Amino acid sequence: MEKETKLREGYTTGACATAATKAALTALITGEIQTESTIYLPVGRFATFSIESCDTIGGSVTAKVIKDGGDDPDATHGAAILATVTWQEQSGIVLDGGIGVGRVTKEGLPVAVGEAAINPVPRQMIHEAAEEVLRHYHVDKGIQIIISVPDGEEIAKKTLNGRLGILGGISILGTRGIVVPFSTAAYKASIVQAIRVARASGCEHVVITTGGRSEKCAMKQFPSLPEEAFIEMGDFVGFTLKQCKKQGVKKISMVGMMGKFSKVAQGIMMVHSKSAPVDFSFLAQMARESGASDELIENVRQANTASHVGEMMQAQGNLKFFETLCTYCCHAALEEIGGGAEVDTSLYTMKGEFLGKAVQSRWD
């Protein structure tokens, strides 16, 4: 049996910024170019980073770390994370973002509006690393730290930052210091944050979608809703529904396509292709409920994909099937959260054609 290869962990932007800060400050104090930087991670261990460059310009030093995402590279994998440290007259440590680090413009995020998008844990990491260096060299002077990411504004286009109201660049993130390969934690955290921003923006009605294509359909369907109201839940249907309920959302619209929603209709709330196959017997049962012929029902049982089932129903003009599937989805969603909301479900083809809709509410 082939031995499974252990996936390699990477480091967060927060850990990279901390390592760069420590190197830059050490060089500023000692006058010696730094080639590596060892920091203590929130996960409870030390990590050593290579310093790509360490440049003195006037009275400041800029150190650069290249972010390594490990075997789960994200949009920031390979990005240059820079820290520039300068002496300042007033005592204490001033931390801010420079080029390529976004600014927060909307309420609901863990950083105040107007601040650089450097999250609380990375802020603490950077402060503690700087304080440790100052103590080590017995220095009692104030410093300014600027974190920048030269390609940050371009990288941010591949993230949800614009939707969250973080403009001008990426966020400096990470609660553990490491990136665990194929971890779902980061995606779930982004869902929680997106719902929080929607609620802070006054959204009572939230639209949750399974991906980019379904989100485009949703935006056309609900043109009056602000951008913050649209949240990509990916495969985490149950998790997103529960977070909506937890954060007081009273109206939830689910928008998606046949593949994932044929699973939701059964009450399967984690809809990754590997987590649960499409149940064609279940789809055949819905075909029967919607008045399909025996021949069509049998064809559904023998279908290759859920999309194929949708195409067969469209070809036969059986639109009641889609309404039935959407009704099942609404019922399953309300069961998942125990009521307390209105849920509607809309179904589209891969090409963006509207197939059907249903709505249910339960307030017990």
C-alpha positions as CSV (number, residue, x, y, z in Angstrom):
1,M,0.0,0.0,0.0
2,E,1.4,3.4,-1.0
3,K,2.3,5.5,2.0
4,E,0.3,8.7,2.3
5,T,2.5,11.8,2.1
6,K,2.1,14.3,4.9
7,L,1.0,17.7,3.6
8,R,3.4,20.6,4.3
9,E,2.1,23.4,6.5
10,G,2.6,27.0,5.5
11,Y,2.6,30.3,7.3
12,T,0.0,33.1,7.6
13,T,0.5,36.7,6.4
14,G,0.5,37.6,10.1
15,A,3.4,35.3,10.9
16,C,5.4,36.6,7.9
17,A,4.8,40.2,8.9
18,T,5.9,39.5,12.4
19,A,9.1,37.8,11.2
20,A,9.9,40.7,8.9
21,T,9.3,43.2,11.7
22,K,11.7,41.4,14.1
23,A,14.4,41.3,11.4
24,A,14.0,45.0,10.5
25,L,14.0,46.1,14.1
26,T,17.0,44.0,14.9
27,A,18.9,45.4,11.9
28,L,17.9,49.0,12.9
29,I,19.3,48.5,16.4
30,T,22.5,46.5,15.6
31,G,23.3,47.8,12.1
32,E,23.7,44.2,11.0
33,I,21.8,42.8,7.9
34,Q,19.5,39.9,9.0
35,T,19.2,36.8,6.9
36,E,16.7,34.9,9.0
37,S,14.2,35.6,11.8
38,T,12.8,33.2,14.4
39,I,9.4,34.0,16.0
40,Y,7.1,32.3,18.4
41,L,3.8,31.3,16.8
42,P,0.3,31.4,18.6
43,V,0.0,27.7,17.9
44,G,2.8,27.2,20.5
45,R,6.0,26.7,18.7
46,F,8.9,28.6,17.1
47,A,9.4,29.1,13.4
48,T,12.4,30.4,11.5
49,F,11.8,32.5,8.3
50,S,14.3,33.4,5.6
51,I,14.7,37.1,5.1
52,E,14.8,37.8,1.4
53,S,16.2,41.3,1.8
54,C,17.1,43.7,4.6
55,D,17.7,47.3,3.4
56,T,18.7,50.4,5.3
57,I,17.4,53.6,3.9
58,G,18.0,56.8,5.9
59,G,16.8,56.1,9.5
60,S,14.7,53.1,8.7
61,V,15.1,49.4,7.8
62,T,12.9,47.4,5.5
63,A,12.9,43.6,5.8
64,K,11.1,41.2,3.3
65,V,9.6,37.8,3.8
66,I,8.1,35.7,1.0
67,K,4.9,34.0,2.1
68,D,4.9,30.3,1.9
69,G,1.4,28.8,1.9
70,G,2.7,25.2,2.2
71,D,0.7,22.6,0.3
72,D,-2.5,24.7,0.5
73,P,-1.5,27.8,-1.4
74,D,-4.0,30.6,-1.3
75,A,-4.1,34.0,-3.2
76,T,-1.2,35.3,-1.0
77,H,1.2,32.4,-1.6
78,G,4.5,33.8,-2.9
79,A,3.6,37.4,-1.9
80,A,6.3,39.6,-0.6
81,I,5.5,40.8,3.0
82,L,7.5,43.8,4.0
83,A,8.1,45.5,7.4
84,T,9.6,49.0,7.6
85,V,10.8,50.1,11.1
86,T,11.7,53.6,11.9
87,W,12.6,55.4,15.2
88,Q,10.0,57.9,16.4
89,E,10.2,60.7,19.0
90,Q,7.2,59.6,21.1
91,S,7.6,56.4,23.1
92,G,5.7,53.2,22.4
93,I,5.0,51.2,19.2
94,V,2.9,52.6,16.3
95,L,1.7,50.0,13.8
96,D,0.1,50.8,10.5
97,G,-0.4,49.4,7.0
98,G,1.4,50.7,3.9
99,I,1.1,49.9,0.2
100,G,-1.0,46.8,-0.5
101,V,-2.5,46.4,2.9
102,G,-6.2,47.2,2.9
103,R,-8.1,49.7,4.9
104,V,-11.3,48.8,6.7
105,T,-14.3,50.9,5.5
106,K,-17.3,48.9,6.9
107,E,-18.4,48.0,10.4
108,G,-18.6,44.3,11.5
109,L,-14.9,43.4,11.2
110,P,-12.5,42.8,14.1
111,V,-10.6,46.0,13.1
112,A,-12.1,49.4,13.5
113,V,-13.2,51.5,10.4
114,G,-10.3,53.5,9.1
115,E,-7.6,51.2,10.5
116,A,-5.2,49.1,8.4
117,A,-6.6,45.6,7.9
118,I,-4.2,43.9,10.3
119,N,-6.2,41.6,12.4
120,P,-6.0,41.4,16.2
121,V,-3.8,38.3,16.6
122,P,-1.2,39.5,14.0
123,R,-1.2,43.0,15.7
124,Q,-0.5,41.3,19.0
125,M,2.2,39.1,17.4
126,I,4.0,42.1,15.8
127,H,3.8,44.1,19.0
128,E,5.1,41.3,21.2
129,A,8.0,40.5,18.8
130,A,9.0,44.2,18.7
131,E,8.8,44.5,22.5
132,E,11.0,41.4,22.9
133,V,13.7,42.8,20.6
134,L,13.7,46.2,22.4
135,R,14.0,44.5,25.8
136,H,16.8,42.2,24.5
137,Y,18.9,45.2,23.4
138,H,17.8,47.4,26.4
139,V,16.4,50.0,24.0
140,D,13.9,52.5,25.4
141,K,12.8,54.4,22.3
142,G,9.6,54.7,20.3
143,I,9.3,52.9,16.9
144,Q,6.9,53.0,13.9
145,I,6.2,49.8,12.0
146,I,4.7,49.9,8.6
147,I,3.6,46.6,7.0
148,S,3.3,46.6,3.2
149,V,2.6,44.1,0.4
150,P,3.7,45.5,-3.0
151,D,1.3,43.3,-5.0
152,G,-1.4,43.5,-2.3
153,E,-3.9,45.5,-4.3
154,E,-3.8,43.1,-7.2
155,I,-3.9,40.0,-4.9
156,A,-6.9,41.4,-3.1
157,K,-9.0,41.1,-6.4
158,K,-8.8,37.3,-5.9
159,T,-10.2,37.6,-2.3
160,L,-13.5,38.7,-0.7
161,N,-11.9,41.9,0.7
162,G,-13.8,44.2,-1.6
163,R,-17.1,42.7,-0.5
164,L,-16.1,43.0,3.2
165,G,-15.2,46.7,2.7
166,I,-11.5,46.2,2.9
167,L,-10.1,48.4,0.2
168,G,-6.7,49.0,-1.3
169,G,-5.1,45.6,-0.6
170,I,-5.0,42.4,1.4
171,S,-5.6,41.7,5.0
172,I,-2.8,40.6,7.4
173,L,-4.4,37.5,8.9
174,G,-3.9,34.4,11.0
175,T,-4.9,33.3,14.5
176,R,-2.5,30.3,14.7
177,G,0.5,31.5,12.7
178,I,0.4,28.4,10.4
179,V,-1.8,27.5,7.4
180,V,-3.1,23.9,7.8
181,P,-3.4,22.3,4.3
182,F,-6.9,22.0,3.0
183,S,-8.3,23.3,6.3
184,T,-11.9,24.4,6.3
185,A,-11.4,26.7,9.2
186,A,-10.3,29.7,7.1
187,Y,-13.3,29.4,4.7
188,K,-15.7,29.1,7.6
189,A,-14.1,32.1,9.3
190,S,-14.7,34.1,6.1
191,I,-18.4,33.1,6.1
192,V,-18.9,34.2,9.7
193,Q,-17.1,37.5,8.9
194,A,-19.2,38.1,5.8
195,I,-22.5,37.5,7.7
196,R,-21.2,39.9,10.4
197,V,-20.5,42.6,7.9
198,A,-23.9,42.1,6.3
199,R,-25.6,42.5,9.6
200,A,-23.5,45.5,10.6
201,S,-24.5,47.0,7.3
202,G,-28.2,46.6,8.3
203,C,-29.0,43.6,6.1
204,E,-32.1,41.7,7.3
205,H,-32.2,39.6,4.1
206,V,-29.1,37.6,3.2
207,V,-28.5,35.6,0.0
208,I,-26.3,32.5,0.3
209,T,-24.8,30.9,-2.8
210,T,-22.8,27.8,-3.6
211,G,-20.3,29.6,-5.8
212,G,-19.4,32.4,-8.2
213,R,-21.8,31.4,-11.0
214,S,-24.8,31.1,-8.7
215,E,-23.9,34.4,-7.1
216,K,-24.1,36.2,-10.4
217,C,-27.6,34.6,-10.9
218,A,-28.5,35.7,-7.4
219,M,-27.4,39.3,-8.0
220,K,-29.6,39.5,-11.0
221,Q,-32.5,38.0,-9.1
222,F,-32.2,40.4,-6.1
223,P,-30.9,43.7,-7.7
224,S,-32.2,45.9,-4.8
225,L,-30.0,44.2,-2.2
226,P,-26.5,45.6,-1.4
227,E,-23.4,43.7,-2.2
228,E,-22.8,42.8,1.4
229,A,-26.0,40.7,1.4
230,F,-24.5,38.1,-0.9
231,I,-22.4,35.5,0.7
232,E,-20.6,32.5,-0.9
233,M,-21.1,29.5,1.3
234,G,-19.4,27.0,-0.9
235,D,-20.1,23.5,0.3
236,F,-20.9,24.6,3.9
237,V,-24.6,24.9,3.6
238,G,-25.6,23.8,7.2
239,F,-22.8,25.9,8.8
240,T,-23.8,29.0,6.9
241,L,-27.5,28.6,7.7
242,K,-26.8,28.2,11.4
243,Q,-24.5,31.2,11.4
244,C,-27.3,33.2,9.7
245,K,-29.7,32.2,12.5
246,K,-27.1,32.8,15.2
247,Q,-26.5,36.4,13.9
248,G,-30.2,37.2,13.7
249,V,-30.9,37.0,10.0
250,K,-34.7,36.6,9.5
251,K,-34.8,36.1,5.7
252,I,-32.4,33.7,3.9
253,S,-32.4,33.1,0.2
254,M,-30.5,30.1,-1.1
255,V,-29.4,30.2,-4.7
256,G,-27.6,27.3,-6.5
257,M,-27.7,24.6,-9.1
258,M,-28.9,21.0,-9.4
259,G,-25.8,19.2,-8.2
260,K,-25.5,20.6,-4.8
261,F,-29.1,21.5,-4.2
262,S,-30.3,17.9,-5.0
263,K,-28.2,17.0,-1.9
264,V,-29.6,19.8,0.3
265,A,-33.1,18.7,-0.6
266,Q,-32.3,15.4,1.2
267,G,-31.0,17.2,4.2
268,I,-27.3,16.8,3.4
269,M,-25.7,20.0,4.6
270,M,-22.1,19.5,3.5
271,V,-22.3,19.2,-0.2
272,H,-18.8,18.6,-1.4
273,S,-18.7,16.1,-4.2
274,K,-16.7,13.7,-2.1
275,S,-18.8,13.9,1.0
276,A,-22.0,12.6,-0.5
277,P,-22.9,11.3,-4.0
278,V,-26.1,12.4,-5.8
279,D,-29.0,10.0,-4.9
280,F,-30.8,9.3,-8.2
281,S,-33.5,7.3,-6.5
282,F,-34.4,10.3,-4.4
283,L,-34.5,12.5,-7.6
284,A,-36.7,9.8,-9.2
285,Q,-39.1,10.0,-6.2
286,M,-39.3,13.8,-6.7
287,A,-39.9,13.2,-10.4
288,R,-42.8,11.0,-9.5
289,E,-44.2,13.6,-7.1
290,S,-44.1,16.2,-9.8
291,G,-46.1,14.0,-12.2
292,A,-43.4,12.7,-14.5
293,S,-44.1,9.6,-16.7
294,D,-42.8,6.2,-15.7
295,E,-40.3,6.3,-18.6
296,L,-38.9,9.7,-17.4
297,I,-38.7,8.4,-13.8
298,E,-36.7,5.4,-14.9
299,N,-34.5,7.7,-17.0
300,V,-33.8,9.8,-13.9
301,R,-32.7,6.7,-12.0
302,Q,-30.2,5.9,-14.8
303,A,-29.0,9.5,-15.2
304,N,-25.3,10.4,-15.0
305,T,-25.5,13.7,-13.1
306,A,-28.0,15.9,-11.3
307,S,-27.6,18.4,-14.1
308,H,-28.5,15.7,-16.6
309,V,-31.7,15.1,-14.6
310,G,-32.4,18.9,-14.8
311,E,-32.0,18.8,-18.6
312,M,-34.4,15.9,-18.9
313,M,-37.0,17.7,-16.9
314,Q,-36.6,20.9,-18.9
315,A,-36.9,19.0,-22.2
316,Q,-40.2,17.4,-21.0
317,G,-41.4,20.8,-19.7
318,N,-41.8,19.4,-16.2
319,L,-41.0,22.6,-14.3
320,K,-43.0,21.4,-11.2
321,F,-40.0,19.1,-10.5
322,F,-37.8,22.1,-9.8
323,E,-40.4,23.7,-7.6
324,T,-40.6,20.4,-5.7
325,L,-36.9,20.2,-5.3
326,C,-36.7,23.8,-4.0
327,T,-39.5,23.1,-1.5
328,Y,-37.5,20.2,-0.2
329,C,-34.5,22.4,0.1
330,C,-36.4,25.1,2.1
331,H,-37.9,22.4,4.4
332,A,-34.4,20.9,5.0
333,A,-32.9,24.3,5.7
334,L,-35.6,25.1,8.3
335,E,-35.1,21.7,9.9
336,E,-31.4,22.3,10.1
337,I,-31.8,25.6,12.0
338,G,-34.9,24.7,14.0
339,G,-37.1,27.4,12.4
340,G,-37.0,31.1,13.3
341,A,-36.6,32.4,9.7
342,E,-38.1,32.6,6.2
343,V,-36.1,30.6,3.6
344,D,-36.5,30.7,-0.1
345,T,-34.6,28.5,-2.6
346,S,-33.9,29.4,-6.3
347,L,-32.5,26.9,-8.8
348,Y,-30.5,27.8,-11.9
349,T,-28.8,25.9,-14.7
350,M,-25.0,26.0,-15.3
351,K,-25.7,28.5,-18.0
352,G,-27.7,30.8,-15.7
353,E,-31.2,29.9,-16.8
354,F,-33.8,30.1,-14.0
355,L,-35.5,26.7,-13.3
356,G,-37.7,27.2,-10.2
357,K,-38.3,28.7,-6.8
358,A,-40.0,27.9,-3.5
359,V,-40.4,29.7,-0.2
360,Q,-41.2,28.5,3.3
361,S,-41.1,30.0,6.8
362,R,-41.3,28.6,10.3
363,W,-41.3,30.7,13.4
364,D,-41.8,28.2,16.2
